[in-house]
């Protein structure tokens, strides 16, 4: 492996605008102005400057000297102005290709001075100029850039050069006119697939694992001179993620052609795609999700995806998460359901997340997403053949979706007064649910919230957000994460702005944590913290809740980009999480804090048609929020705890709620609850809730008239 010479001072390349270099450059001090890019660029005569640049591009590959400074300035120019044709027309691609070949074939020249930087810069320059313009890509192909880039892709130098080579090849292959020239090298697709699956381990073993093994020029390139172990680790993780994502981008170009789908759709490769998400360091790339969507656009690809339960499960999880590529996963599920050949394989799995997303016709920028889901799921030619082959829970969800569609039509014909009465009645039932929850009757609270949802108009979205979110908390206490996931997702879909309800984000994060889905839990927890910051009203200091900080730290360890590589090399030391079982779902509430994590506020700014009538509020007064229940009054509620446990023992799990389903019933419709209830943990949690939620205050509010209209 080549090592940079220690005789020359380190080069710390940056990419300011080229005019900055020109302003700081003094031609009088330049030892060779004819071979200096900056001296040539300062020539005012355009024709003379062009001729000098053309001579320079022919001189650079043949000159035995070091021209790292000139190459770095050209790199800066390509980064700052990738669409300008001046250098492209003068032979920049041929020059860069020759320099890459020289670095591969002449190791003595490569290790001289700082020439080891040149192959990296040359490949990066090619990738920058071919990024946006097809004519530039065609010219690059004509000047022979593909063969040297393929050699770098094979690993003839190091992973750093592989990173920029796969980037450049991906840009060239993205254009129809130049794709065939990349595809003619049959090994490119295989190399890209191998690199996508092994890139993290390569970077870990060659850079992250031990500080002593890091090459000096790698450190210089990654940190731009800002040395330090933490900076190197952070940039190493970022570049490793980019290496993987750019490999997936190159594979995506091949996946658009039916000819190459059998290679791309190998089961061993497909099953790894859900774990290729780019990490937090590379959020602008769709990574594996983008490739799955491309595959799902082809008939052969859809069959391969449907045959991989792990991929389908990943799509369902991403569809109900805070992932930036959530709607890509939704589109994949819809494509699989619309294909008669794949529908029966994925129907039961896909219905669950799609029904949750269909509660609202419009989803942010996707104005007709809810309607599109309804059309796919309720289409007669889709539903009827599948009806007898689906699970009981799937049939129940489809019936619920159909009744919701009829309910929309029915409520459009109702008068404003009737809708107002229904909403006020739902408000009263919700207060009863709040009281039951605070008294320890969690199961009874679930039934009350379900009843309130059946009464509450569909257009009263703010009230329905609170109901769904409260019921999700009940499901968490009942250790039913699937039901909590469903309700919190519905609350987030109904909230305006979309996915902006902080409490539902936190509850869904907990549900995903209970299911062992660390990535989805982490993304929701981060969004929860972001919403807390927004709620601070622009204050300079926003206190992150301790419970959220603990969960984020835990999930960041679980989703560390190099976790699998560290395990494989035996370097992973299992750390004891400070996120213990007893505090996992606690809501730490500071003394005197006005707002509670439990939602009892029922005031709704949702207007029914043009109605702006105040809907009333049952939120606590500020003066009452700091009061504590006396010990003797708390003791009087111990009897209610026994009722809760008795209800768990005596409840018939097959009994269904009239509106929203049995809270103890597992989503598979088998009528059993899994995992079993942890009664000690639940008892401790209910005691805490009785203390925190001030039951007497809720009962006093419940006795007050809600509104004059009732």
Buried (B, 14 or more C-beta within 10 A) or exposed (E): EBEBBEEEEBBEBEBEEBEBBBEEBEEEEBEEBEBBBBBBBBBEEEEEBBBBBBBBBBBBBEEEEBBBBBBBBBBBBBBBBBEEEBBBEBBBBBBBBBBBBBBBEEEEBBBBBBBBBBBBBBBBBBBBBBBEBBEBBBBBBEBBBBEBBBBBBBBBBBBBBBBBBBBBBBBBBBBEEBBEBBBEBEEBBEBBBBBBBBBBBBBBBBBBBEEEEBBEBBBBBBBEEEEEEEBBBBBBBBBBBBBBBBBBBBBBBBBBEEEBBEBBBEEEBBBBBBBBBBBBBBBEBBBBBBBBBBBBEBEEBBBBBBBBEBBBBBBBBBBBBBBBBBBBBBBBBBBBBBBEEBBBBBBBBBBBBBBBBBBBBBBBEBEEBBBBBBBBBBEEEBBEEBEEEBBEBBBBBBEBBBEBBEEBEEBEEBEEEEBBBBBBBBBBBBBBBBBBBBBBBBBBBBBBBBBBBBBBBBBBBBBBBBBBBBBBBBBBBBBBBBBBBBBBBBBBBBBBEBBBBBBBBBBBBBBBBBBEBBBBBBBBBBBBBBBBBEEEEEEEEBEEBEBBBBBBBBBBBBBBBBBBBBEEEEBBEEEEBEBEEEEBBBBEBEEEEEEBBBBBEBBBEBEBEEEEBEBBBBBBEEEEBEEEBEEEEBEEBEEBBEBBBEBBEEBEEEEEBEBBBBBBBBBBBBBEBEEEBEEEBBBEBBBEBBBBBBBEBBBEBBEEEBBEEE
